[in-house]
């Protein structure tokens, strides 16, 4: 998300007499109730439409447009995206369907970088965190996804030989937390793929570094009784949106991912990590830092996890400052 858009959203919030405004497009009463219940107490006015707006409808008066993608196809959804030359709004899409290839084709267009899975209902805290990040630009760190007071375990790794010990520490920690073995395996798989890529002297999703200037890889994990959370971060910020959205299309189409023949980075690793998570979050400070966060909901059975749709969030900043931990 660029600095000018962050400032524009902040101006929308500051200028409105009673907070800022969001437009929700849905006929799903359960979704409408959840969104309203989440946002109105935070001083957000929610206006609801039951049909996707036409291409001539101007939604620039809103800071956010929230679209139920199950209402229509990609061309219909595109009508709700930010348009060139108009005041920009952020777009958040919801869907129940596991095949979201039509959404993947729109990711990155018109400020659509966030998708929240419905799964019979949305996680209201996920919506709240997403909007908070978009409004404040406070993108990095996984603690904002965890229950208050949860303290992550942190490690900095500089050599591939350290990966095995780090994964063993993750597994041991989750066993102490009495997490189910199947969920531990999911967490280990996601962490293994991301660490393998990052410690292979390749920025997450980028090209191999061979000049000896590789940065330490930050590895964090935690459990708050609701989620297992994993974060892997590098000091490069070279993962491009075009490359990411190409990979995301494969994930949303539920196809077996075949990385390009010339791919050296984390195409396959990102795919496996995505399939191991409920929520998949990528934070990028361009040219400086990339962080991937995987959240695994451990409150149900594994069969429930396998049947759920997955959320995806991309947050990009071009600003000068960037956290280093």
ZINOR-V78561 format. One record per backbone hydrogen bond with DSSP energy under -1.0 kcal/mol. NH is the residue of the N-H (numbers start at 0). CO is the residue of the C=O. Records with the same first field share a line. If there is no record, write none. Layout:
NH=CO  CO
This chain:
5=1
6=2
7=3
8=4
9=5
10=6
11=7
12=8
13=9
14=10
15=11
21=44
22=63
23=46
24=65
25=48
31=27
32=28
33=29
34=30
35=31
36=32
37=33
38=34
39=35
41=38
42=39
43=38
44=19
46=21
48=23
56=53
61=58
62=20
63=20
64=89
65=22
66=91
67=24
68=66  93
70=67
71=68
76=72
77=73
79=76
80=77
81=109
85=82
89=62
90=110
91=64
92=113
93=66
94=115
99=251
103=99
104=100
105=102
106=102
107=111
108=105
111=108
114=311
115=92
117=94
120=117
126=122
127=123
128=124
129=125
130=126
131=127
132=128
133=129
134=130
135=131
136=132
138=136
144=141
145=142
149=146
152=220
154=218
156=216
161=158
162=159
165=161
166=162
167=163
168=164
169=165
170=166
171=167
172=168
173=169
174=170
175=171
176=172
177=174
178=173
183=179
184=180
185=181
186=182
187=183
188=184
189=185
190=186
191=187
192=188
193=189
194=190
195=191
196=192
197=193
198=194
201=196
202=206
205=202
208=200
216=156
217=232
218=154
219=230
220=152
221=228
223=226
227=295
228=221
229=293
230=219
231=291
232=217
233=289
243=239
244=240
245=241
246=242
247=243
248=244
249=245
250=246
251=247
252=248
253=250
254=249
262=259
269=265
270=266
271=267
272=268
273=269
274=270
276=273
277=294
278=294
279=310
280=292
281=312
282=290
283=314
284=288
285=316
286=236
287=284
288=284
289=233
290=282
291=231
292=280
293=229
294=278
295=227
297=225
304=300
305=301
307=304
310=277
311=114
312=279
313=112
314=281
316=283
